Amino acid sequence: MSTAQDVTDATFADMVLNSSDTIMVDFWAEWCGPCRAVSPILDAIAAEHADKIKIVKLNVDDNPQMAMKYQITSIPAMKVFRGGEVVKTVIGAKPKPAIEADLAEFLV
């Protein structure tokens, strides 16, 4: 079963910006309850749609550079990247059907 991978400030360019895949970055923190609630949902989406979207997680406390660069002011925040550009932003914890609806254009 595929789950979301961790990404860091150091690996962000290689894993996200330089990738030809559609990648959703989950900006989260250990202390964030809603982030912990959404994590297994994202793991499930990563497993079910591994051929369409990759999901990676960036801990904003451990990796402040990318959080600052992408102006993450509330978490969980999820940004979808294509060709190194943000093409969609999803803010806040939501149930799986709502997140899948937000990502529908990338899951077809």
DSSP file with accessible surface (Angstrom, degrees, kcal/mol):
  #  RESIDUE AA STRUCTURE BP1 BP2  ACC     N-H-->O    O-->H-N    N-H-->O    O-->H-N    TCO  KAPPA ALPHA  PHI   PSI    X-CA   Y-CA   Z-CA
    1    1 A M              0   0  186      0, 0.0     2,-0.3     0, 0.0    46,-0.1   0.000 360.0 360.0 360.0 129.4    0.0    0.0    0.0
    2    2 A S        -     0   0   61     45,-0.1     2,-0.3    42,-0.1    45,-0.2  -0.641 360.0-179.0 -83.3 133.2    1.4    3.4   -1.0
    3    3 A T        -     0   0   70     -2,-0.3    52,-0.1    43,-0.2    40,-0.1  -0.836  39.4 -74.6-124.7 170.8    1.3    6.1    1.6
    4    4 A A        -     0   0   13     -2,-0.3    52,-0.3    35,-0.2     2,-0.2  -0.364  48.0-136.7 -65.7 139.9    2.3    9.7    1.5
    5    5 A Q  E     -a   56   0A 114     50,-1.6    52,-3.0    -2,-0.1     2,-0.3  -0.630  17.6-110.3 -93.9 157.3    6.1   10.3    1.6
    6    6 A D  E     -a   57   0A 115     50,-0.2     2,-0.3    -2,-0.2    52,-0.2  -0.647  31.9-169.6 -85.7 143.1    7.9   12.9    3.7
    7    7 A V        -     0   0    2     50,-2.8    52,-0.5    -2,-0.3     2,-0.2  -0.941   1.9-163.6-128.5 151.4    9.5   15.8    1.9
    8    8 A T     >  -     0   0   50     -2,-0.3     4,-1.6    50,-0.1     3,-0.2  -0.781  40.7 -96.2-126.4 173.5   11.9   18.4    3.4
    9    9 A D  T  4 S+     0   0   25     -2,-0.2     4,-0.5     1,-0.2     3,-0.2   0.904 126.6  50.2 -54.0 -40.2   13.2   21.9    2.5
   10   10 A A  T  4 S+     0   0   91      1,-0.2     4,-0.3     2,-0.1    -1,-0.2   0.830 118.4  35.0 -71.2 -32.8   16.3   20.0    1.1
   11   11 A T  T  > S+     0   0   50     -3,-0.2     4,-2.9     1,-0.1     5,-0.3   0.486  90.8  95.5-101.6  -1.8   14.3   17.5   -1.0
   12   12 A F  H  X>S+     0   0    0     -4,-1.6     4,-2.7    -3,-0.2     5,-1.3   0.907  84.1  48.4 -58.1 -47.9   11.4   19.8   -2.1
   13   13 A A  I  4>S+     0   0   43     -4,-0.5     5,-2.9     3,-0.2     6,-0.2   0.942 117.1  41.7 -60.7 -47.6   12.8   20.8   -5.4
   14   14 A D  I  45S+     0   0  122     -4,-0.3    -2,-0.2     1,-0.2    -1,-0.2   0.926 122.8  37.3 -65.6 -46.3   13.7   17.3   -6.5
   15   15 A M  I  <5S+     0   0   53     -4,-2.9    -2,-0.2     3,-0.1    -1,-0.2   0.776 135.3  11.9 -80.8 -27.7   10.5   15.6   -5.2
   16   16 A V  I ><5S+     0   0    2     -4,-2.7     3,-1.0    -5,-0.3    68,-0.4   0.784 126.1  40.8-115.6 -61.2    8.0   18.3   -6.1
   17   17 A L  I 3 <S+     0   0   39     -5,-1.3    -3,-0.2     1,-0.2    -4,-0.2   0.857 120.8  41.0 -67.6 -35.9    9.2   21.1   -8.3
   18   18 A N  T 3 <S+     0   0  115     -5,-2.9    -1,-0.2    -6,-0.3     2,-0.2   0.376  92.7 109.1 -94.3   5.7   11.2   19.0  -10.7
   19   19 A S    <   -     0   0   24     -3,-1.0    64,-0.5    -6,-0.2    65,-0.3  -0.557  59.6-151.5 -85.0 145.9    8.7   16.1  -10.9
   20   20 A S  S    S+     0   0  121     -2,-0.2    -1,-0.1    63,-0.1     2,-0.1   0.536  74.2  91.0 -87.7  -6.8    6.6   15.4  -14.0
   21   21 A D  S    S-     0   0   63      1,-0.1     2,-0.6    61,-0.1    62,-0.4  -0.382  89.8-104.2 -81.8 163.6    3.9   13.9  -11.8
   22   22 A T        -     0   0   16     30,-0.4    32,-2.6    60,-0.1     2,-0.4  -0.800  48.3-171.1 -82.5 124.7    1.0   15.7  -10.2
   23   23 A I  E     -bC  54  81A   4     58,-2.4    58,-3.7    -2,-0.6     2,-0.5  -0.975  19.1-156.9-128.5 130.3    2.0   16.1   -6.6
   24   24 A M  E     -bC  55  80A   1     30,-3.2    32,-2.7    -2,-0.4     2,-0.6  -0.921  12.4-154.1-103.7 127.1    0.0   17.3   -3.6
   25   25 A V  E     -bC  56  79A   0     54,-3.2    54,-2.2    -2,-0.5     2,-0.7  -0.900   2.4-153.2-101.9 123.7    2.0   18.6   -0.7
   26   26 A D  E     -bC  57  78A   1     30,-3.1    32,-3.1    -2,-0.6     2,-0.6  -0.877   7.2-156.3 -95.5 109.8    0.4   18.4    2.7
   27   27 A F  E     +bC  58  77A   0     50,-3.4    50,-1.6    -2,-0.7     2,-0.3  -0.827  35.2 146.7 -87.4 118.6    1.8   21.1    4.9
   28   28 A W  E     -b   59   0A  42     30,-2.4    32,-3.1    -2,-0.6    33,-0.4  -0.840  37.1-142.5-144.6 174.9    1.3   19.9    8.5
   29   29 A A    >   -     0   0    0     -2,-0.3     3,-1.4    30,-0.2     7,-0.2  -0.987  26.9-120.3-146.0 152.5    2.7   19.9   12.1
   30   30 A E  T 3  S+     0   0  120     -2,-0.3     6,-0.1     1,-0.3    -1,-0.1   0.854 112.7  51.4 -58.2 -38.6    2.9   17.3   14.8
   31   31 A W  T 3  S+     0   0  169     -3,-0.1     2,-0.8     4,-0.0    -1,-0.3   0.544  85.7 103.2 -80.1  -5.7    0.9   19.4   17.3
   32   32 A a    <>  -     0   0    6     -3,-1.4     4,-2.0     1,-0.2     5,-0.2  -0.701  52.8-166.1 -89.3 108.3   -1.9   20.0   14.8
   33   33 A G  H  > S+     0   0   34     -2,-0.8     4,-2.1     1,-0.2    -1,-0.2   0.922  89.7  49.6 -58.2 -50.3   -5.0   17.9   15.6
   34   34 A P  H  > S+     0   0   67      0, 0.0     4,-2.0     0, 0.0    -1,-0.2   0.869 108.8  55.2 -59.6 -32.6   -6.8   18.5   12.3
   35   35 A a  H  > S+     0   0    2      1,-0.2     4,-1.5     2,-0.2    -2,-0.2   0.922 108.4  47.3 -64.4 -43.8   -3.5   17.6   10.5
   36   36 A R  H  < S+     0   0  132     -4,-2.0    -1,-0.2     1,-0.2    -3,-0.1   0.850 110.9  53.1 -66.3 -32.6   -3.4   14.3   12.3
   37   37 A A  H  < S+     0   0   60     -4,-2.1     4,-0.5     1,-0.2    -1,-0.2   0.883 112.2  43.2 -69.0 -37.4   -7.0   13.7   11.4
   38   38 A V  H  X S+     0   0    1     -4,-2.0     4,-2.4     1,-0.2     3,-0.3   0.738  94.8  82.4 -82.9 -19.7   -6.5   14.3    7.7
   39   39 A S  H  X S+     0   0   31     -4,-1.5     4,-2.3     1,-0.2   -35,-0.2   0.903  91.7  45.1 -55.8 -50.0   -3.2   12.3    7.5
   40   40 A P  H  > S+     0   0   78      0, 0.0     4,-2.1     0, 0.0    -1,-0.2   0.850 111.4  55.4 -66.5 -26.9   -4.8    8.8    7.1
   41   41 A I  H  > S+     0   0   39     -4,-0.5     4,-2.4    -3,-0.3    -2,-0.2   0.939 109.2  46.2 -66.4 -44.3   -7.3   10.2    4.6
   42   42 A L  H  X S+     0   0    0     -4,-2.4     4,-2.8     1,-0.2    -1,-0.2   0.887 109.9  54.1 -66.9 -36.8   -4.4   11.4    2.4
   43   43 A D  H  X S+     0   0   37     -4,-2.3     4,-2.2    -5,-0.2    -1,-0.2   0.919 109.7  48.2 -61.2 -41.5   -2.6    8.1    2.8
   44   44 A A  H  X S+     0   0   22     -4,-2.1     4,-2.9     2,-0.2     5,-0.2   0.926 112.2  47.7 -65.1 -44.2   -5.8    6.4    1.5
   45   45 A I  H  X S+     0   0    0     -4,-2.4     4,-2.2     1,-0.2    -2,-0.2   0.918 110.5  53.3 -63.1 -40.4   -6.1    8.7   -1.4
   46   46 A A  H  < S+     0   0    3     -4,-2.8    -1,-0.2     1,-0.2    -2,-0.2   0.909 113.6  43.0 -60.4 -40.5   -2.3    8.2   -2.2
   47   47 A A  H >< S+     0   0   32     -4,-2.2     3,-0.8   -45,-0.2    -2,-0.2   0.922 116.9  45.0 -72.1 -43.4   -2.8    4.5   -2.2
   48   48 A E  H 3< S+     0   0  102     -4,-2.9    -2,-0.2     1,-0.2    -1,-0.2   0.765 125.6  30.8 -73.7 -26.6   -6.1    4.5   -4.2
   49   49 A H  T >X S+     0   0   31     -4,-2.2     4,-2.6    -5,-0.2     3,-2.3  -0.042  73.6 133.4-124.0  32.8   -4.9    7.0   -6.8
   50   50 A A  T <4 S+     0   0   48     -3,-0.8    -1,-0.1     1,-0.3    -2,-0.1   0.784  73.7  55.7 -58.1 -27.0   -1.2    6.3   -7.0
   51   51 A D  T 34 S+     0   0  127     -3,-0.2    -1,-0.3    -4,-0.1     3,-0.1   0.638 117.7  32.9 -80.7 -11.4   -1.3    6.3  -10.8
   52   52 A K  T <4 S+     0   0   72     -3,-2.3   -30,-0.4     1,-0.4     2,-0.3   0.736 124.2  17.0-114.3 -35.0   -2.8    9.8  -10.9
   53   53 A I     <  -     0   0    2     -4,-2.6     2,-0.4    -7,-0.2    -1,-0.4  -0.999  57.0-148.8-145.9 140.3   -1.4   11.8   -8.0
   54   54 A K  E     - b   0  23A  87    -32,-2.6   -30,-3.2    -2,-0.3     2,-0.5  -0.886  15.8-153.1-105.1 142.9    1.4   11.6   -5.5
   55   55 A I  E     + b   0  24A   5     -2,-0.4   -50,-1.6   -32,-0.2     2,-0.3  -0.970  14.8 177.5-120.3 128.7    1.0   12.9   -2.0
   56   56 A V  E     -ab   5  25A   2    -32,-2.7   -30,-3.1    -2,-0.5     2,-0.4  -0.910  18.7-137.8-125.1 156.5    4.0   14.1    0.1
   57   57 A K  E     -ab   6  26A  15    -52,-3.0   -50,-2.8    -2,-0.3     2,-0.5  -0.950  10.4-166.1-120.8 134.4    4.0   15.6    3.6
   58   58 A L  E     - b   0  27A   0    -32,-3.1   -30,-2.4    -2,-0.4     2,-0.7  -0.977  16.9-141.2-121.5 117.5    6.0   18.6    4.7
   59   59 A N  E  >  - b   0  28A  18     -2,-0.5     4,-1.6   -52,-0.5   -30,-0.2  -0.685  10.6-156.8 -76.8 115.1    6.3   19.3    8.5
   60   60 A V  T  4 S+     0   0   21    -32,-3.1    -1,-0.2    -2,-0.7   -31,-0.2   0.773  89.7  55.3 -69.5 -25.9    6.2   23.1    8.7
   61   61 A D  T  4 S+     0   0   84    -33,-0.4    -1,-0.2     1,-0.2   -32,-0.1   0.888 115.9  37.1 -71.5 -38.8    8.0   23.1   12.1
   62   62 A D  T  4 S+     0   0  117      1,-0.2    -2,-0.2    -3,-0.2    -1,-0.2   0.660 126.4  38.3 -84.5 -19.1   11.0   21.2   10.7
   63   63 A N     X  +     0   0   18     -4,-1.6     4,-1.3     1,-0.1     3,-0.4  -0.542  62.7 158.4-133.5  67.4   11.0   22.8    7.2
   64   64 A P  H  >  +     0   0   72      0, 0.0     4,-2.6     0, 0.0     5,-0.2   0.770  65.4  69.3 -67.9 -23.7   10.1   26.5    7.7
   65   65 A Q  H  > S+     0   0  125      1,-0.2     4,-2.7     2,-0.2     5,-0.1   0.941 104.7  38.7 -61.4 -50.3   11.7   27.6    4.3
   66   66 A M  H  > S+     0   0   28     -3,-0.4     4,-2.3     2,-0.2    -1,-0.2   0.887 114.4  54.8 -69.9 -36.7    9.1   26.0    2.1
   67   67 A A  H  <>S+     0   0   11     -4,-1.3     5,-2.8     1,-0.2    -2,-0.2   0.919 113.4  42.9 -61.0 -40.8    6.2   26.9    4.5
   68   68 A M  H ><5S+     0   0  144     -4,-2.6     3,-1.7     3,-0.2    -2,-0.2   0.930 111.1  54.4 -70.4 -43.4    7.3   30.5    4.2
   69   69 A K  H 3<5S+     0   0  122     -4,-2.7    -2,-0.2     1,-0.3    -1,-0.2   0.880 114.1  40.9 -57.8 -39.9    7.9   30.4    0.5
   70   70 A Y  T 3<5S-     0   0   34     -4,-2.3    -1,-0.3    -5,-0.1    -2,-0.2   0.220 112.1-119.7 -98.4  16.6    4.3   29.1   -0.1
   71   71 A Q  T < 5 -     0   0  162     -3,-1.7     2,-0.8     1,-0.2    -3,-0.2   0.876  39.6-176.6  52.3  49.5    2.8   31.5    2.5
   72   72 A I      < +     0   0   29     -5,-2.8    -1,-0.2     1,-0.2     3,-0.1  -0.690  17.2 157.2 -79.9 109.5    1.4   28.7    4.7
   73   73 A T        +     0   0  137     -2,-0.8     2,-0.3     1,-0.3    -1,-0.2   0.569  64.2  28.3-110.9 -17.3   -0.5   30.6    7.5
   74   74 A S  S    S-     0   0   59     18,-0.0    -1,-0.3     0, 0.0    18,-0.1  -0.994  86.0-105.3-142.8 146.8   -2.9   27.9    8.6
   75   75 A I  S    S+     0   0   33     -2,-0.3    18,-0.2     1,-0.1   -40,-0.1  -0.916  87.9  45.3-128.3 153.9   -2.6   24.1    8.6
   76   76 A P  S    S+     0   0    2      0, 0.0    16,-3.3     0, 0.0     2,-0.4   0.477  74.7 162.9 -73.0 142.6   -3.5   21.7    7.3
   77   77 A A  E     -CD  27  91A   1    -50,-1.6   -50,-3.4    14,-0.2     2,-0.5  -0.998  18.4-164.6-128.4 132.3   -2.9   23.2    3.9
   78   78 A M  E     -CD  26  90A   0     12,-3.4    12,-3.3    -2,-0.4     2,-0.4  -0.981   3.6-171.4-122.0 128.7   -2.6   21.1    0.8
   79   79 A K  E     -CD  25  89A  30    -54,-2.2   -54,-3.2    -2,-0.5     2,-0.5  -0.982  14.0-144.6-121.8 132.3   -1.2   22.5   -2.4
   80   80 A V  E     -CD  24  88A   0      8,-3.0     7,-3.3    -2,-0.4     8,-1.1  -0.830  17.9-161.4 -97.1 129.1   -1.2   20.6   -5.7
   81   81 A F  E     +CD  23  86A   1    -58,-3.7   -58,-2.4    -2,-0.5     2,-0.4  -0.903  14.6 175.7-112.8 138.9    1.8   21.1   -8.0
   82   82 A R  E >  S- D   0  85A 115      3,-2.4     3,-1.7    -2,-0.4   -60,-0.1  -0.976  78.0  -7.3-137.9 125.8    2.1   20.4  -11.7
   83   83 A G  T 3  S-     0   0   65    -64,-0.5   -66,-0.1   -62,-0.4   -63,-0.1   0.836 130.3 -56.1  59.5  32.4    5.2   21.3  -13.6
   84   84 A G  T 3  S+     0   0   16    -68,-0.4     2,-0.4   -65,-0.3    -1,-0.3   0.473 116.7 107.8  81.5   1.6    6.6   23.1  -10.5
   85   85 A E  E <  S-D   82   0A 134     -3,-1.7    -3,-2.4   -68,-0.1     2,-0.5  -0.882  75.0-114.4-115.9 146.1    3.6   25.4  -10.2
   86   86 A V  E     +D   81   0A  51     -2,-0.4    -5,-0.3    -5,-0.2     3,-0.1  -0.634  37.1 168.9 -74.7 123.1    0.8   25.4   -7.6
   87   87 A V  E     +     0   0A  68     -7,-3.3     2,-0.3    -2,-0.5    -6,-0.2   0.526  63.6  17.8-112.8  -9.3   -2.4   24.6   -9.5
   88   88 A K  E     -D   80   0A  61     -8,-1.1    -8,-3.0     2,-0.0     2,-0.4  -0.966  58.1-159.5-161.5 143.1   -4.8   24.1   -6.6
   89   89 A T  E     -D   79   0A  63     -2,-0.3     2,-0.4   -10,-0.2   -10,-0.2  -0.996   5.4-172.9-128.2 133.4   -4.9   24.9   -2.9
   90   90 A V  E     -D   78   0A   4    -12,-3.3   -12,-3.4    -2,-0.4     2,-0.4  -0.997  10.1-162.9-124.9 125.0   -7.0   23.1   -0.3
   91   91 A I  E     +D   77   0A  84     -2,-0.4   -14,-0.2   -14,-0.2   -16,-0.1  -0.921  45.6  11.6-113.7 135.0   -7.2   24.5    3.3
   92   92 A G  S    S-     0   0   22    -16,-3.3     2,-0.3    -2,-0.4   -14,-0.1   0.101  88.7 -60.9  93.4 157.3   -8.4   22.7    6.4
   93   93 A A        +     0   0   49    -18,-0.2   -58,-0.1   -16,-0.0    -2,-0.1  -0.587  58.5 169.8 -76.7 134.8   -9.3   19.2    7.4
   94   94 A K        -     0   0   65     -2,-0.3   -53,-0.1   -60,-0.1    -2,-0.0  -0.960  38.7 -91.6-140.0 159.0  -12.1   17.7    5.5
   95   95 A P    >>  -     0   0   87      0, 0.0     4,-2.0     0, 0.0     3,-0.7  -0.296  48.1-100.9 -67.9 160.2  -13.7   14.2    5.2
   96   96 A K  H 3> S+     0   0   57      1,-0.2     4,-3.0     2,-0.2     5,-0.3   0.883 120.3  54.0 -52.7 -46.3  -12.4   12.0    2.4
   97   97 A P  H 3> S+     0   0   92      0, 0.0     4,-2.1     0, 0.0    -1,-0.2   0.892 109.4  49.7 -59.7 -34.3  -15.2   12.6   -0.1
   98   98 A A  H <> S+     0   0   34     -3,-0.7     4,-2.3     2,-0.2    -2,-0.2   0.908 112.1  46.5 -70.4 -40.5  -14.7   16.4    0.2
   99   99 A I  H  X S+     0   0    1     -4,-2.0     4,-1.9     2,-0.2    -1,-0.2   0.929 112.3  50.6 -67.2 -41.7  -11.0   16.1   -0.4
  100  100 A E  H  < S+     0   0   48     -4,-3.0     4,-0.4     1,-0.2    -2,-0.2   0.893 109.3  51.8 -63.2 -35.1  -11.6   13.8   -3.3
  101  101 A A  H >< S+     0   0   67     -4,-2.1     3,-1.0    -5,-0.3     4,-0.3   0.917 108.7  50.5 -65.7 -41.9  -14.1   16.3   -4.7
  102  102 A D  H 3< S+     0   0   37     -4,-2.3     3,-0.3     1,-0.2    -1,-0.2   0.837 117.8  40.1 -61.4 -32.7  -11.4   19.1   -4.4
  103  103 A L  T >X S+     0   0    0     -4,-1.9     3,-2.4     1,-0.2     4,-0.9   0.347  81.3 114.2 -97.8   5.9   -9.0   16.9   -6.3
  104  104 A A  H X> S+     0   0   49     -3,-1.0     3,-1.0    -4,-0.4     4,-0.5   0.835  71.7  57.1 -50.5 -42.4  -11.5   15.5   -8.8
  105  105 A E  H 34 S+     0   0  112     -4,-0.3    -1,-0.3    -3,-0.3     3,-0.2   0.753 111.9  43.4 -63.4 -22.0   -9.8   17.2  -11.8
  106  106 A F  H <4 S+     0   0    6     -3,-2.4    -1,-0.3     1,-0.1    -2,-0.2   0.564 107.5  59.5 -97.4 -11.5   -6.6   15.4  -10.9
  107  107 A L  H <<        0   0   20     -3,-1.0    -2,-0.2    -4,-0.9    -1,-0.1   0.363 360.0 360.0-100.0   1.1   -8.1   11.9  -10.2
  108  108 A V     <        0   0  148     -4,-0.5    -3,-0.0    -3,-0.2     0, 0.0  -0.496 360.0 360.0 -87.8 360.0   -9.7   11.3  -13.6
